[in-house]
């Protein structure tokens, strides 16, 4: 039973991190598009968010879009 609860908690945290990362990047993209932040600031902040939230699905999506 504990193993199931641990897996459910891990899935919930991963989902929360994915959603938080996606919302943050969307806001960041809007700021960049409106010229409120520079490309360097965008890249730096995005890098920090990747480290903080470790969004596995978002990283995979970006890799597939880069091709």
C-alpha positions in Angstrom: 0.0 0.0 0.0 2.8 2.4 0.8 4.5 1.8 -2.5 1.3 2.7 -4.3 1.0 5.9 -2.3 4.6 6.8 -3.0 4.1 6.3 -6.7 0.9 8.4 -6.7 2.7 11.1 -4.8 5.6 11.1 -7.3 3.2 11.2 -10.3 1.4 14.1 -8.7 4.6 16.0 -8.0 5.9 15.4 -11.6 2.6 16.6 -13.0 2.7 19.7 -10.8 6.3 20.5 -11.9 5.4 20.0 -15.6 2.4 22.4 -15.3 4.3 25.0 -13.3 7.2 24.9 -15.8 4.9 25.3 -18.8 3.0 28.2 -17.2 6.3 29.9 -16.2 7.7 29.5 -19.7 4.5 30.8 -21.3 4.7 33.9 -19.2 8.4 34.3 -19.9 7.8 33.9 -23.7 5.2 36.6 -23.5 7.6 39.0 -21.7 10.2 38.2 -24.4 7.8 38.8 -27.2 6.9 42.2 -25.8 10.6 43.0 -25.5 10.4 43.3 -21.7 13.3 40.9 -21.3 16.3 40.1 -23.4 17.1 36.8 -25.1 19.9 36.3 -22.6 17.5 36.9 -19.7 15.0 34.5 -21.3 17.6 31.8 -21.8 19.0 32.2 -18.3 15.6 32.1 -16.6 14.5 29.1 -18.7 17.7 27.3 -17.7 17.0 28.0 -14.1 13.4 26.7 -14.4 14.7 23.5 -16.1 17.0 22.9 -13.2 14.3 23.7 -10.6 11.3 21.8 -12.0 13.1 19.1 -14.0 10.2 18.7 -16.5 10.8 15.4 -18.3 7.9 15.7 -20.8 8.6 19.3 -21.6 12.2 18.6 -22.3 11.3 15.7 -24.6 8.8 17.8 -26.5 11.4 20.5 -27.0 13.9 18.0 -28.3 11.4 16.6 -30.8 10.5 20.1 -32.0 14.1 21.0 -32.5 14.5 18.4 -35.3 
